[in-house]
Amino acid sequence: MWCRGEKKLLKDRAIQYADHVWMLAGGGYICGDHDYDGMREMEQKSTEVRAAFGLDPITR
């Protein structure tokens, strides 16, 4: 995963990013910041990052 096209993210940082995206997806949906489809797109991005490192997706 690349950050600003300049540097590679460390594995731990990429996983932390994925976890934050997952939390923001649900929180944003509850607050009305985005719709259900937007939440699912963000959750999918999180799942893809975690899968790139061989980790299971976050489950509810």
C-alpha positions in Angstrom: 0.0 0.0 0.0 1.4 3.4 -1.0 1.1 6.7 0.9 1.1 9.8 -1.2 2.9 8.0 -3.9 6.2 8.4 -2.1 6.6 5.9 0.7 5.3 2.4 1.6 3.2 2.2 4.7 4.4 -0.2 7.3 2.2 -3.2 7.9 1.1 -2.1 11.3 0.1 1.4 10.0 -1.8 -0.1 7.1 -3.7 -2.4 9.5 -4.4 0.5 11.8 -5.7 2.5 8.9 -8.0 -0.4 7.9 -9.3 -0.7 11.4 -10.0 3.1 11.5 -11.8 3.0 8.2 -14.0 0.1 9.5 -14.9 2.1 12.6 -15.6 5.3 10.6 -17.8 3.4 8.3 -20.3 2.3 11.0 -20.1 5.6 12.9 -20.6 7.7 9.8 -23.6 5.6 8.8 -25.2 5.9 12.3 -24.6 9.7 12.3 -26.0 10.1 8.8 -22.7 11.1 7.2 -23.1 8.5 4.5 -25.7 5.9 3.4 -25.7 2.2 3.7 -23.9 1.6 0.4 -21.2 4.1 1.5 -20.7 2.2 4.7 -20.3 -1.1 2.9 -17.8 0.4 0.5 -15.7 1.6 3.4 -15.9 -1.8 5.1 -14.9 -3.5 1.8 -11.8 -1.3 1.6 -10.9 -2.2 5.2 -11.4 -5.9 4.4 -9.1 -5.7 1.3 -6.3 -4.1 3.3 -6.5 -6.7 6.0 -6.7 -9.5 3.4 -3.5 -8.2 1.8 -1.7 -9.1 5.0 -3.5 -12.4 5.4 -5.8 -11.2 8.2 -9.4 -12.1 8.7 -11.9 -9.3 8.1 -13.4 -7.5 11.2 -16.8 -9.0 12.0 -19.6 -7.4 14.0 
